[in-house]
Amino acid sequence: MSFNKGILLILFIFYDAYACISFLRRQSLENEFECCPHVDEYNLPRSDPPAYSTSYGWSNSSGLKYYEERICPMYAIYECNLNKNKDGTKVMIQFVKNNDTVIYEDVGEEHVAILVSCVNKEWVLNSQTFTSITCSQT
């Protein structure tokens, strides 16, 4: 029985050492790369569609979700989902710059997912920065 405890102890030591090394490696990666700020409603807020854009006047009852890497975000996914409890058959996501210029938009029947990347500590899509995201349904 003590032999098994010894093996378990060795495994725990290796596991802890690996976790420590992984943490230190991640910390050096954060300093090496120019990570983007975490995606949230304060950093890249959801906005209404700009006037005269394709989805202007559409309902904002659709759901906007985002996913990102936890440590040193270099990529994020924005997803716009149809709210099935409200009227609507399609959704549109728009990436907007300065509240009035749509730099990219996409439409889908129930959801649309878009990958954005980090360049020089800024979130970009198709080599353009953006300041807000719309997610609408009609």
Contact map, one row per residue, 1 for C-alpha under 8 A:
111110000000000000000000000000000000000000000000000000000000000000000000000000000000000000000000000000000000000000000000000000000000000000
111111000000000000000000000000000000000000000000000000000000000000000000000000000000000000000000000000000000000000000000000000000000000000
111111100000000000000000000000000000000000000000000000000000000000000000000000000000000000000000000000000000000000000000000000000000000000
111111110000000000000000000000000000000000000000000000000000000000000000000000000000000000000000000000000000000000000000000000000000000000
111111111000000000000000000000000000000000000000000000000000000000000000000000000000000000000000000000000000000000000000000000000000000000
011111111100000000000000000000000000000000000000000000000000000000000000000000000000000000000000000000000000000000000000000000000000000000
001111111110000000000000000000000000000000000000000000000000000000000000000000000000000000000000000000000000000000000000000000000000000000
000111111111000000000000000000000000000000000000000000000000000000000000000000000000000000000000000000000000000000000000000000000000000000
000011111111100000000000000000000000000000000000000000000000000000000000000000000000000000000000000000000000000000000000000000000000000000
000001111111110000000000000000000000000000000000000000000000000000000000000000000000000000000000000000000000000000000000000000000000000000
000000111111111000000000000000000000000000000000000000000000000000000000000000000000000000000000000000000000000000000000000000000000000000
000000011111111100000000000000000000000000000000000000000000000000000000000000000000000000000000000000000000000000000000000000000000000000
000000001111111110000000000000000000000000000000000000000000000000000000000000000000000000000000000000000000000000000000000000000000000000
000000000111111111000000000000000000000000000000000000000000000000000000000000000000000000000000000000000000000000000000000000000000000000
000000000011111111100000000000000000000000000000000000000000000000000000000000000000000000000000000000000000000000000000000000000000000000
000000000001111111110000000000000000000000000000000000000000000000000000000000000000000000000000000000000000000000000000000000000000000000
000000000000111111111000000000000000000000000000000000000000000000000000000000000000000000000000000000000000000000000000000000000000000000
000000000000011111111100000000000000000000000000000000000000000000000000000000000000000000000000000000000000000000000000000000000000000000
000000000000001111111110000000000000000000000000000000000000000000000000000000000000000000000000000000000000000000000000000000000000000000
000000000000000111111111000000000000000000000000000000000000000000000000000000000000000000000000000000000000000000000000000000000000000000
000000000000000011111111100000000000000000000000000000000000000000000000000000000000000000000000000000000000000000000000000000000000000000
000000000000000001111111110000000000000000000000000000000000000000000000000000000000000000000000000000000000000000000000000000000000000000
000000000000000000111111111000000000000000000000000000000000000000000000000000000000000000000000000000000000000000000000000000000000000000
000000000000000000011111111100000000000000000000000000000000000000000000000000000000000000000000000000000000000000000000000000000000000000
000000000000000000001111111110000000000000000000000000000000000000000000000000000000000000000000000000000000000000000000000000000000000000
000000000000000000000111111111000000000000000000000000000000000000000010000000000000000000000000000000000000000000000000000000000000000000
000000000000000000000011111111100000000000000000000000000000000000000000000000000000000000000000000000000000000000000000000000000000000000
000000000000000000000001111111110000000000000000000000000000000000000000000000000000000000000000000000000000000000000000000000000000000000
000000000000000000000000111111111000000000000000000000000000000000000001000000000000000000000000000000000000000000000000000000000000000000
000000000000000000000000011111111110000000000000000000000000000000000011000000000000000000000000000000000000000000000000000000000000000000
000000000000000000000000001111111100000000000000000000000000000000000000000000000000000000000000000000000000000000000000000000000000000000
000000000000000000000000000111111100000000000000000000000000000000000000000000000000000000000000000000000000000000000000000000000000000000
000000000000000000000000000011111110000000000000000000000000000000000001000000000000000000000000000000000000000000000000000000000000000000
000000000000000000000000000001111111000000000000000000000000000000000001000000000000000000000000000000000000000000000011100000000000000000
000000000000000000000000000001001111100000000000000000000000000000000001110000000000000000000000000000000000000000000101100000000000000000
000000000000000000000000000000000111110000000000000000000000000000000001110000000000000000000000000000000000000000000111111000000000000000
000000000000000000000000000000000011111000100000000000000000000000000000100000000000000000000000000000000000000000000000110000000000000000
000000000000000000000000000000000001111100100000000000000000000000010000100000000000000000000000000000000000000000000000000000000000000000
000000000000000000000000000000000000111110110000000000000000000001010000000100000000000000000000000000000000000000000000000000000000000000
000000000000000000000000000000000000011111111000000000000000000001000000000000000000000000000000000000000000000000000000000000000000000000
000000000000000000000000000000000000001111111100000000000000000000000000000000000000000000000000000000000000000000000000000000000000000000
000000000000000000000000000000000000000111111000000000000000000000000000000000000000000000000000000000000000000000000000000000000000000000
000000000000000000000000000000000000111111111000000000000000000000000000000000000000000000000000000000000000000000000000000000000000000000
000000000000000000000000000000000000001111111100000000000000000000000000000000000000000000000000000000000000000000000000000000000011100000
000000000000000000000000000000000000000111111110000000000000000000000000000000000000000000000000000000000000000000000000000000000011100000
000000000000000000000000000000000000000010011111000000000000000000000000000000000000000000000000000000000000000000000000000000000001111000
000000000000000000000000000000000000000000001111100000000000000000000000000000000000000000000000001000000000000000000000000000000001110000
000000000000000000000000000000000000000000000111110000010001000000000000000000000000000000000000000000000000000000000000000000000000010000
000000000000000000000000000000000000000000000011111010111000000000000000000000000000000000000100000000000000000000000000000000000000011100
000000000000000000000000000000000000000000000001111110010000000000000000000000000000000000000000001111000000000000000000000000000000000000
000000000000000000000000000000000000000000000000111110010000000000000000000000000000000000000000000100000000000000000000000000000000000000
000000000000000000000000000000000000000000000000011111010000000000000000000000000000000000000000000000000000000000000000000000000000000000
000000000000000000000000000000000000000000000000111111110000000000000000000000000000000000000000000001000000000000000000000000000000000000
000000000000000000000000000000000000000000000000000111110000000000000000000000000000000000000000000000000000000000000000000000000000000000
000000000000000000000000000000000000000000000000100011111100000000000000000000000000000000010000000000000000000000000000000000000000000110
000000000000000000000000000000000000000000000001111111111100000000000000000000000000000000000000000000000000000000000000000000000000000000
000000000000000000000000000000000000000000000000100000111110000000000000000000000000000000000000000000000000000000000000000000000000000000
000000000000000000000000000000000000000000000000000000111111000000000000000000000000000000000000000000000000000000000000000000000000000111
000000000000000000000000000000000000000000000000000000001111110000000000000000000000000000000000000000000000000000000000000000000000000111
000000000000000000000000000000000000000000000001000000000111110000000000000000000000000000000000000000000000000000000000000000000000001110
000000000000000000000000000000000000000000000000000000000011111000000000000000000010010000000000000000000000000000000000000000000000000110
000000000000000000000000000000000000000000000000000000000011111100000000000000011110000000100000000000000000000000000000000000000000001110
000000000000000000000000000000000000000000000000000000000000111110000000000000011110000000000000000000000000000000000000000000000000001000
000000000000000000000000000000000000000000000000000000000000011111000000000001111000000000000000000000000000000000000000000000000000001000
000000000000000000000000000000000000000000000000000000000000001111100000000001110000000000000000000000000000000000000000000000000000000000
000000000000000000000000000000000000001100000000000000000000000111110000000111100000000000000000000000000000000000000000000000000000000000
000000000000000000000000000000000000000000000000000000000000000011111000000111000000000000000000000000000000000000000000000000000000000000
000000000000000000000000000000000000011000000000000000000000000001111100111110000000000000000000000000000000000000000000000000000000000000
000000000000000000000000000000000000000000000000000000000000000000111111111100000000000000000000000000000000000000000000000000000000000000
000000000000000000000000000000000000000000000000000000000000000000011111100000000000000000000000000000000000000000000000000000000000000000
000000000000000000000000010001000000000000000000000000000000000000001111100000000000000000000000000000000000000000000000000000000000000000
000000000000000000000000000011001111000000000000000000000000000000001111110000000000000000000000000000000000000000000000000000000000000000
000000000000000000000000000000000011110000000000000000000000000000011111111100000000000000000000000000000000000000000100000000000000000000
000000000000000000000000000000000011000000000000000000000000000000011001111100000000000000000000000000000000000000001110000000000000000000
000000000000000000000000000000000000000000000000000000000000000000011000111110000000000000000000000000000000000000111100000000000000000000
000000000000000000000000000000000000001000000000000000000000000001111000111111000000000000000000000000000000000000111000000000000000000000
000000000000000000000000000000000000000000000000000000000000000001110000001111100000000000000000000000000000000011110000000000000000000000
000000000000000000000000000000000000000000000000000000000000000111100000000111110000000000000000000000000000000011110000000000000000000000
000000000000000000000000000000000000000000000000000000000000000111000000000011111000000000001000000000000000001111000000000000000000000000
000000000000000000000000000000000000000000000000000000000000011110000000000001111100000000111000000000000000001110000000000000000000001100
000000000000000000000000000000000000000000000000000000000000011100000000000000111110000000100000000000000000011100000000000000000000001000
000000000000000000000000000000000000000000000000000000000000011000000000000000011111000111100000000000000000111000000000000000000000000010
000000000000000000000000000000000000000000000000000000000000111000000000000000001111111100000000000000000000000000000000000000000000000010
000000000000000000000000000000000000000000000000000000000000000000000000000000000111111100000000000000000000000000000000000000000000000000
000000000000000000000000000000000000000000000000000000000000000000000000000000000011111000000000000000000000000000000000000000000000000000
000000000000000000000000000000000000000000000000000000000000100000000000000000000011111100000000000000000000000000000000000000000000000000
000000000000000000000000000000000000000000000000000000000000000000000000000000000011111110000000000000000000000000000000000000000000000001
000000000000000000000000000000000000000000000000000000000000000000000000000000000111011111100000000000000000000000000000000000000000000011
000000000000000000000000000000000000000000000000000000000000000000000000000000000100001111100000000000000000110000000000000000000000000011
000000000000000000000000000000000000000000000000000000000000000000000000000000000100000111110000000000000011111000000000000000000000000011
000000000000000000000000000000000000000000000000000000000000010000000000000000011100000111111000000000000011111100000000000000000000001111
000000000000000000000000000000000000000000000000000000100000000000000000000000010000000001111100000000001111000100000000000000000000011110
000000000000000000000000000000000000000000000000000000000000000000000000000000110000000000111110000000001110000100000000000000000000111100
000000000000000000000000000000000000000000000000100000000000000000000000000000000000000000011111000001111100000000000000000000000000111000
000000000000000000000000000000000000000000000000000000000000000000000000000000000000000000001111100001111000000000000000000000000111110000
000000000000000000000000000000000000000000000000000000000000000000000000000000000000000000000111111111110000000000000000000000000111110000
000000000000000000000000000000000000000000000000000000000000000000000000000000000000000000000011111111100000000000000000000000001111000000
000000000000000000000000000000000000000000000000000000000000000000000000000000000000000000000001111110000000000000000000000000000111000000
000000000000000000000000000000000000000000000010010000000000000000000000000000000000000000000001111110000000000000000000000000000011000000
000000000000000000000000000000000000000000000000011000000000000000000000000000000000000000000001111111000000000000000000000000000000000000
000000000000000000000000000000000000000000000000010000000000000000000000000000000000000000000001111111100000000000000000000000000000000000
000000000000000000000000000000000000000000000000010010000000000000000000000000000000000000000111100111111000000000000000000000000000000000
000000000000000000000000000000000000000000000000000000000000000000000000000000000000000000000111100011111000000000000000000000010100000000
000000000000000000000000000000000000000000000000000000000000000000000000000000000000000000000111000001111100000000000000000010000000000000
000000000000000000000000000000000000000000000000000000000000000000000000000000000000000000011110000001111110000000000000000000000000000000
000000000000000000000000000000000000000000000000000000000000000000000000000000000000000000011100000000011111000100000000000000000000000000
000000000000000000000000000000000000000000000000000000000000000000000000000000000000000001111000000000001111101100000000000000000000000000
000000000000000000000000000000000000000000000000000000000000000000000000000000000000000001110000000000000111111100000000000000000000000000
000000000000000000000000000000000000000000000000000000000000000000000000000000000100000011100000000000000011111000000000000000000000000000
000000000000000000000000000000000000000000000000000000000000000000000000000000001100000011100000000000000001111100000000000000000000000000
000000000000000000000000000000000000000000000000000000000000000000000000000000111100000001100000000000000011111110000000000000000000000000
000000000000000000000000000000000000000000000000000000000000000000000000000000111000000000111000000000000111011111000000000000000000000000
000000000000000000000000000000000000000000000000000000000000000000000000000011110000000000000000000000000000001111100000000000000000000000
000000000000000000000000000000000000000000000000000000000000000000000000000011100000000000000000000000000000000111110000000000000000000000
000000000000000000000000000000000000000000000000000000000000000000000000001111000000000000000000000000000000000011111000000010000000000000
000000000000000000000000000000000000000000000000000000000000000000000000001111000000000000000000000000000000000001111100001110000000000000
000000000000000000000000000000000000000000000000000000000000000000000000011100000000000000000000000000000000000000111110001110000000000000
000000000000000000000000000000000011000000000000000000000000000000000000111000000000000000000000000000000000000000011111111100000000000000
000000000000000000000000000000000101000000000000000000000000000000000000010000000000000000000000000000000000000000001111111100000000000000
000000000000000000000000000000000111000000000000000000000000000000000000000000000000000000000000000000000000000000000111110000000000000000
000000000000000000000000000000000111100000000000000000000000000000000000000000000000000000000000000000000000000000000111111000000000000000
000000000000000000000000000000000001100000000000000000000000000000000000000000000000000000000000000000000000000000000111111100001000000000
000000000000000000000000000000000001000000000000000000000000000000000000000000000000000000000000000000000000000000011110111110001100000000
000000000000000000000000000000000000000000000000000000000000000000000000000000000000000000000000000000000000000000011110011111111100000000
000000000000000000000000000000000000000000000000000000000000000000000000000000000000000000000000000000010000000000111000001111111100000000
000000000000000000000000000000000000000000000000000000000000000000000000000000000000000000000000000000000000000000000000000111110000000000
000000000000000000000000000000000000000000000000000000000000000000000000000000000000000000000000000000000000000000000000000111111000000000
000000000000000000000000000000000000000000000000000000000000000000000000000000000000000000000000000000100000000000000000000111111100000000
000000000000000000000000000000000000000000000000000000000000000000000000000000000000000000000000100000000000000000000000011110111110000000
000000000000000000000000000000000000000000000000000000000000000000000000000000000000000000000011110000100000000000000000001110011111100000
000000000000000000000000000000000000000000011000000000000000000000000000000000000000000000000011111000000000000000000000000000001111100000
000000000000000000000000000000000000000000011110000000000000000000000000000000000000000000000011111000000000000000000000000000000111110000
000000000000000000000000000000000000000000011110000000000000000000000000000000000000000000001111000000000000000000000000000000000111111000
000000000000000000000000000000000000000000000111100000000000000000000000000000000000000000011111000000000000000000000000000000000001111100
000000000000000000000000000000000000000000000100100000000001011100000000000000011000000000111100000000000000000000000000000000000000111110
000000000000000000000000000000000000000000000000100000100111110000000000000000010000000000111000000000000000000000000000000000000000011111
000000000000000000000000000000000000000000000000000000100111110000000000000000000110000111110000000000000000000000000000000000000000001111
000000000000000000000000000000000000000000000000000000000110000000000000000000000000001111100000000000000000000000000000000000000000000111
